[in-house]
Amino acid sequence: MTKARVKTLLILAGIGIVALVVIAYIAGPPDEPKQPTASPIPTSIPSNSAAKLPVLTSKLTATSRTAESITGDIGYSTDNTMTILNKRYPSRRVRELKGRDVEDVARMFLIDPPAPDSSALRVLYRIDIPATDKMVNGNTLCGDEDVHWVVYMNSDEDLSLWNVAFFSGESEPNLRTVEIDTNLCGTFRYRL
């Protein structure tokens, strides 16, 4: 596998498939370099991975009015850490979205749902962002509620455009009723 192929795979990879890419890269022929090249694509490395890879952080530029006025630009790291205004928020991958969840979340973001076999991002994470943490201009992500969930999705048409939704509540958000879910804090859009 050439470096160009690895880079292409990383660009097309979303958080949900990067573990397979890293495993394939590490298990490549012995004459290939064993260290991955730096990539601007946020990835998810399994905690039980034998490889000790550097933590790479990508800047996501706020492109929606909501993102510009509440979070500003954010960072996302290969160790699943989101950075907002220089404060780090570790997160844990819960699951890749599939089937009806993908359709419902795409509708919430007003985008076409990604194809089932595409590398488009579609994943639910657990995160803890206290309501007391102030964002841009003293705003908060979810009023007086702590944020506990985040959904990421992009469409097949533009893998560099990230749609992000934050949710409050201790229970996993019901994505089938997301359009009327009172735990939805807001939807945000960023460009990688």
Secondary structure, 3 states (H helix, E strand, C coil): CCHHHHHHHHHHCCCCCHHHHHHHHHCCCCCCCCCCCCCCCCCECCCCCCCCCCCCEEEEEECCHHHHHHCCCEEEECECEEEECCEEEEEEEEEECCCHHHHHHHHHHCCCCCCCCCCCCEEEEEEEECCCCCCHHHCCCCCCCCEEEEEEEEECCEEEEEEEEEEECCCCCCHHHHHHCCCEEEEEEEEC
